[in-house]
Amino acid sequence: MSIVDAQVEKQIERLRGRAVLPLMLELWNGRRYAFSESPTVTLRVASSGALRHLMSADLATLGEAYVEGHIDIDGPIADVLKTAEGLVRELGASEKGRLPTLLRNMHSKKRDAASIEYHYDVSNEFYALWLDPNMVYSCAYYRTGDEDLQRAQEQKLDHICRKLRLKPGEKLLDIGCGWGALIRWASKHYGVEATGITLSRNQHALASERIRADGLEGRCQALLQDYRDVQGEDVYDKISSVGMFEHVGLKNLPTYFGAIHRLLKDGGIVMNHGITAIDTEHRTVGLGAGDFIEKYVFPHGELPHLSLVTREISDANLEVMDVETLRLHYANTLWAWSSGLEARLDQARAIAGDKRVRIWRTYLAGCAHAFEQRWVTIHQVLAVKASNTRHNPLPWSRAYMYEDA
């Protein structure tokens, strides 16, 4: 045994003495080390140089090592994530993520467009492998927890429409409309004139195609547009924003909610649905998970704590009327997406390439784990714009959200 191999074995034995994990570690030289009697996860290290990614790891360096091919994994993806968390905790990774960078504005229109293109314009075919048929890329809504993904997403679309109290002939703006599922649902089932905006060319193209296929032209449209460029005042009766304000940036929240206030009619209702931080200082997710997402998945994404969200909504002269937490709903949704991708890995690699698939395997399962563990959460916040303080466009109780559901 070489000196290097002896040092490696000593480090691994020291780690095995501290950590009981369902892990089999397999080195480049064929040596294997079991961290429990019945390991379900095999982690292969490609070379002695790759070992540094493992022995000084947090979730960012471990994820990077997998994405870049320095290590490989076998085993159920949920077990892989739990094992990775256990490993980095034993190695002393920091529980605290980075504080947000508030000294400079990272969210210009050009930079935001580039970030959206990076994340969403992989290909529509790639997303279609693991999303529901309506291509809803946001947290589903489960009434029992046992629904399939398509049913849960349809329930979410309808839940939003009920919260907004949509009525025939009203004008709805959906900020960050994705592939157009919500605007098409609202137009078909509630008779509204729906406009959706997105910065993704792929999303815009497919949303427009599906609007035409549904025969909704004339009362439903998708535009390739930044929310800051939407013109007018008191234009829309209702506004929705689903899974978009994570891209806005903490510094731009006043601009974002200010635009919503400007565009919303007096007596109008807005529903903001977005991922929020657990940490009241808006830190990124700890153990290095936030750094991995920043590098490989969501460049320049920032998560505000709920307290900041409600403050900025209030500062924009909108009144918060209802807050609903959907953390466990999103854990279910993400596991459904992860399972869909895991079942179609060969197809995904043919469409997006092996590296991109490694990123998304890590991201989807990692986020599911993060929501389960309450490292991050998600809220729907309902607010109204009413200059008459005695006028409330919402009923006295929340029963209307659930009647005949």
C-alpha positions in Angstrom: 0.0 0.0 0.0 1.4 3.4 -1.0 1.8 6.2 1.5 -1.1 8.1 -0.1 -3.4 5.1 0.1 -2.5 4.6 3.7 -3.3 8.2 4.5 -6.6 7.9 2.6 -7.5 4.8 4.5 -6.7 6.4 7.8 -9.0 9.3 7.0 -11.8 7.1 5.9 -11.5 4.8 9.0 -11.7 7.9 11.2 -14.8 9.0 9.4 -16.4 5.6 9.6 -15.8 5.6 13.3 -18.0 8.7 13.6 -20.7 8.2 11.0 -23.2 5.3 10.6 -24.6 5.9 7.1 -26.3 3.6 4.5 -23.1 4.1 2.4 -20.6 2.0 0.5 -17.6 4.1 -0.5 -15.7 2.6 -3.5 -12.3 4.1 -4.4 -10.5 4.3 -7.7 -8.2 1.4 -6.6 -11.1 -1.0 -6.0 -11.1 -0.7 -2.2 -14.5 -0.6 -0.7 -15.6 0.7 2.8 -19.1 0.1 4.2 -20.4 2.7 6.6 -23.2 0.3 7.9 -24.3 -3.3 7.6 -26.8 -2.7 4.8 -25.7 0.2 2.6 -28.2 1.3 0.0 -26.0 4.0 -1.6 -22.7 3.4 -3.4 -20.4 6.4 -3.9 -17.6 5.9 -6.3 -14.5 8.1 -6.2 -12.9 8.4 -9.7 -9.3 9.2 -8.6 -7.1 10.1 -5.6 -7.4 13.8 -6.7 -11.2 13.5 -6.5 -11.0 12.5 -2.9 -10.5 16.1 -1.8 -14.1 16.8 -2.9 -15.3 14.2 -0.5 -13.1 14.7 2.6 -13.6 18.5 2.9 -17.2 18.5 1.6 -20.3 20.5 2.1 -23.3 19.9 -0.2 -22.0 22.4 -2.7 -18.6 20.7 -3.2 -20.2 17.3 -3.0 -22.8 18.3 -5.6 -20.2 19.9 -7.8 -18.0 16.7 -7.6 -21.0 14.7 -8.9 -22.0 17.1 -11.6 -18.4 17.3 -12.9 -17.9 13.6 -12.9 -15.4 13.3 -10.1 -17.7 11.0 -8.2 -20.6 8.8 -9.1 -23.6 7.4 -7.2 -25.9 4.4 -7.3 -29.0 4.0 -5.2 -32.4 5.5 -4.6 -32.1 9.3 -5.0 -33.9 9.9 -1.7 -31.3 7.7 0.1 -28.5 9.5 -1.7 -29.7 12.9 -0.4 -30.1 11.7 3.2 -26.6 10.1 3.0 -25.1 13.2 1.6 -26.6 15.3 4.4 -25.3 12.9 7.0 -21.9 12.9 5.5 -21.4 16.6 5.3 -22.7 17.1 8.9 -20.1 14.6 10.1 -17.5 16.6 8.1 -18.5 19.8 9.9 -20.3 21.7 7.1 -21.8 25.0 8.3 -25.5 25.0 9.0 -25.7 28.7 8.2 -25.9 29.9 4.6 -24.6 33.2 3.2 -26.2 36.5 3.9 -27.8 38.2 0.9 -25.7 40.8 -1.0 -27.6 44.0 -0.6 -24.9 46.4 -1.5 -25.4 46.0 -5.3 -28.3 45.3 -7.5 -27.8 42.0 -9.3 -31.2 42.1 -11.0 -31.0 44.3 -14.1 -33.4 43.5 -16.9 -30.6 42.1 -19.0 -29.2 39.9 -16.1 -32.6 38.6 -15.1 -33.4 37.7 -18.7 -30.1 35.8 -18.9 -30.8 33.9 -15.6 -34.3 32.9 -16.8 -32.9 31.7 -20.1 -30.2 29.6 -18.3 -32.8 27.9 -16.1 -35.9 27.6 -18.3 -34.7 27.4 -21.8 -33.1 23.9 -21.5 -35.8 22.6 -23.8 -39.5 22.1 -23.4 -39.1 18.4 -24.1 -36.8 18.1 -21.1 -39.4 19.6 -18.7 -42.2 17.6 -20.3 -40.5 14.4 -19.2 -41.3 15.0 -15.5 -43.9 17.8 -15.3 -47.6 17.1 -15.5 -49.4 17.4 -18.9 -50.2 21.1 -18.3 -46.5 21.8 -17.7 -47.0 23.5 -14.3 -43.6 24.2 -12.8 -44.6 25.4 -9.4 -45.9 23.9 -6.1 -49.0 21.7 -6.5 -51.9 21.7 -4.0 -52.8 18.5 -2.3 -56.2 18.1 -0.5 -55.4 14.6 0.8 -51.7 14.1 -0.1 -52.6 11.0 -2.2 -53.5 12.7 -5.4 -51.4 12.2 -8.5 -49.4 15.1 -9.9 -51.8 16.1 -12.6 -54.7 16.2 -10.2 -52.8 18.1 -7.6 -51.6 20.7 -10.1 -55.2 21.2 -11.4 -56.3 21.7 -7.8 -53.6 24.4 -7.4 -54.7 26.2 -10.5 -58.3 26.2 -9.3 -57.2 27.1 -5.7 -55.5 30.3 -7.0 -58.5 31.2 -9.2 -60.8 30.8 -6.2 -58.6 32.9 -4.0 -58.6 35.7 -6.6 -62.4 35.4 -6.9 -62.2 35.5 -10.7 -65.3 36.4 -12.6 -66.2 36.4 -16.3 -65.0 39.5 -18.1 -62.3 40.4 -15.5 -58.8 41.1 -16.6 -56.1 38.9 -15.1 -52.3 39.5 -15.2 -50.1 36.5 -14.4 -46.5 37.6 -13.8 -44.1 34.8 -14.7 -46.7 32.7 -16.5 -44.5 29.8 -17.4 -46.0 27.6 -20.1 -49.4 29.3 -19.7 -51.3 26.7 -17.6 -52.8 29.3 -15.2 -53.9 31.8 -17.8 -55.5 29.0 -19.9 -57.2 27.5 -16.9 -58.5 30.9 -15.7 -59.8 31.8 -19.2 -61.4 28.4 -19.9 -63.0 27.8 -16.4 -63.6 31.4 -15.2 -64.1 33.4 -18.3 -61.5 36.0 -17.7 -59.4 38.0 -20.2 -55.9 36.6 -19.1 -52.5 38.0 -20.0 -49.3 36.1 -18.9 -45.8 37.5 -19.1 -42.5 35.5 -19.1 -38.9 36.1 -20.0 -38.3 32.6 -21.3 -38.6 32.3 -25.1 -39.3 28.6 -24.9 -42.1 29.1 -22.4 -43.6 31.9 -24.5 -43.6 29.8 -27.7 -45.3 26.8 -26.1 -47.8 28.9 -24.1 -48.8 30.7 -27.3 -49.1 27.4 -29.1 -51.3 25.9 -26.4 -53.5 29.0 -26.3 -54.1 28.6 -30.1 -54.8 24.9 -29.7 -57.4 25.6 -27.0 -59.1 28.2 -29.1 -58.5 30.9 -26.5 -57.0 33.6 -28.8 -58.7 36.9 -28.2 -59.2 36.4 -24.5 -55.9 34.8 -23.5 -52.3 35.8 -24.4 -48.7 35.2 -23.4 -46.2 38.0 -23.8 -42.4 38.0 -23.8 -42.0 40.8 -21.3 -40.4 42.0 -18.1 -42.8 42.9 -15.3 -41.1 46.3 -15.1 -42.1 47.0 -18.7 -45.9 46.4 -18.3 -47.5 49.7 -19.0 -50.5 51.5 -17.5 -52.3 52.2 -14.3 -55.3 50.5 -12.8 -55.4 48.0 -15.7 -56.1 44.6 -14.1 -58.9 43.4 -11.8 -56.7 40.6 -10.5 -53.0 39.8 -10.5 -51.2 36.5 -9.8 -47.5 35.7 -9.5 -46.5 32.1 -9.1 -43.0 30.9 -8.6 -41.5 34.1 -10.0 -40.6 36.5 -7.2 -37.6 34.3 -6.3 -36.0 35.9 -9.3 -36.8 39.5 -8.3 -34.0 40.0 -5.8 -34.4 41.4 -2.3 -33.4 44.9 -3.3 -36.0 45.0 -6.1 -39.0 43.9 -4.0 -40.2 47.5 -3.6 -40.1 47.9 -7.4 -41.9 44.6 -7.9 -44.8 45.2 -5.4 -44.9 48.8 -6.6 -45.5 47.7 -10.1 -48.3 45.4 -8.9 -49.9 48.2 -7.0 -49.7 50.5 -10.1 -51.2 47.9 -12.4 -54.0 46.7 -10.1 -57.4 48.4 -10.1 -58.8 49.8 -6.9 -60.7 47.0 -5.2 -58.4 44.5 -7.0 -56.8 41.3 -5.5 -53.3 40.0 -5.9 -52.0 36.6 -5.0 -48.2 36.1 -4.7 -47.0 32.5 -4.5 -43.3 32.0 -3.9 -40.5 30.2 -2.0 -39.4 32.0 1.1 -36.5 31.7 3.5 -36.7 30.1 6.9 -33.9 32.4 8.2 -35.2 35.9 9.2 -32.0 37.4 7.8 -32.8 35.9 4.4 -29.7 33.7 4.4 -29.2 31.1 1.7 -29.8 27.4 2.6 -27.0 26.1 4.8 -24.7 23.1 4.5 -23.7 24.5 1.1 -27.0 23.7 -0.6 -27.7 27.3 -1.4 -24.3 27.7 -3.0 -24.9 24.7 -5.3 -28.2 26.2 -6.4 -26.7 29.6 -7.1 -23.9 28.1 -9.2 -25.8 25.4 -11.2 -29.5 26.1 -11.1 -30.8 29.6 -10.2 -28.1 32.3 -10.8 -28.8 35.3 -8.6 -31.9 33.8 -7.0 -32.7 35.3 -3.6 -35.3 34.2 -1.0 -36.9 36.7 1.4 -38.3 35.7 4.7 -42.1 36.0 5.0 -41.7 39.0 7.3 -40.0 40.9 4.6 -42.6 39.9 2.0 -45.5 41.1 4.1 -43.6 44.3 5.0 -42.8 45.1 1.3 -46.4 44.4 0.3 -47.7 46.7 3.0 -45.2 49.4 2.0 -46.6 49.2 -1.5 -50.0 50.2 0.0 -51.5 46.7 -0.5 -53.2 45.1 2.5 -52.3 41.5 3.3 -55.5 39.5 3.9 -54.5 35.9 3.9 -51.3 33.8 4.2 -51.1 30.0 3.5 -48.0 27.9 3.9 -47.5 25.1 1.4 -44.2 23.7 2.5 -45.2 20.0 2.6 -47.2 20.4 -0.6 -44.0 21.4 -2.3 -42.1 18.5 -0.8 -44.7 16.2 -2.4 -44.5 18.0 -5.7 -40.7 17.9 -5.9 -40.6 14.2 -5.1 -43.2 13.6 -7.9 -40.9 15.6 -10.3 -37.8 13.8 -9.1 -39.5 10.4 -9.5 -40.6 11.3 -13.0 -37.0 12.3 -14.0 -35.5 9.2 -12.4 -37.9 7.0 -14.4 -36.7 8.7 -17.7 -33.0 9.3 -17.2 -32.0 7.9 -20.6 -34.4 10.1 -22.4 -33.4 13.1 -20.3 -29.7 12.5 -21.2 -30.5 12.2 -24.9 -32.3 15.6 -24.7 -30.1 17.6 -22.3 -26.8 15.8 -21.9 -25.4 13.9 -18.9 -24.1 17.0 -17.0 -27.4 18.8 -17.1 -29.2 15.6 -15.9 -26.8 15.3 -13.0 -27.6 18.9 -12.0 -31.3 18.3 -12.2 -31.2 15.0 -10.3 -29.4 16.7 -7.5 -31.6 19.8 -7.6 -35.0 18.2 -7.6 -34.3 15.6 -5.0 -32.2 18.1 -3.0 -35.1 20.6 -2.9 -37.6 17.9 -2.0 -35.4 17.0 0.9 -34.9 20.7 1.8 -38.7 21.3 2.0 -39.2 18.2 4.1 -36.5 19.2 6.5 -37.8 22.8 6.8 -34.6 24.3 5.4 -36.9 26.4 3.2 -40.6 27.1 2.9 -43.2 28.6 0.5 -46.2 30.9 1.0 -49.2 32.1 -0.9 -49.9 35.7 0.2 -53.3 37.3 -0.7 -53.5 41.1 -0.7 -56.0 43.8 -1.8 -55.8 47.3 -3.1 -58.6 49.3 -1.6 -58.6 53.1 -1.2 -61.9 52.9 0.7 -60.9 51.4 4.0 -64.4 50.1 4.7 -64.5 48.2 1.4 -63.1 44.7 1.3 -63.4 42.8 -2.0 -63.1 39.5 -0.1 -65.9 37.7 1.9 -65.9 37.8 5.7 -64.6 34.2 5.9 -62.2 31.9 4.0 -65.0 29.4 3.2 -65.2 30.7 -0.4 -61.8 29.2 -1.1 -63.0 25.7 -0.4 -66.8 25.6 -1.2 -67.7 22.9 -3.7 -64.1 22.0 -4.1 
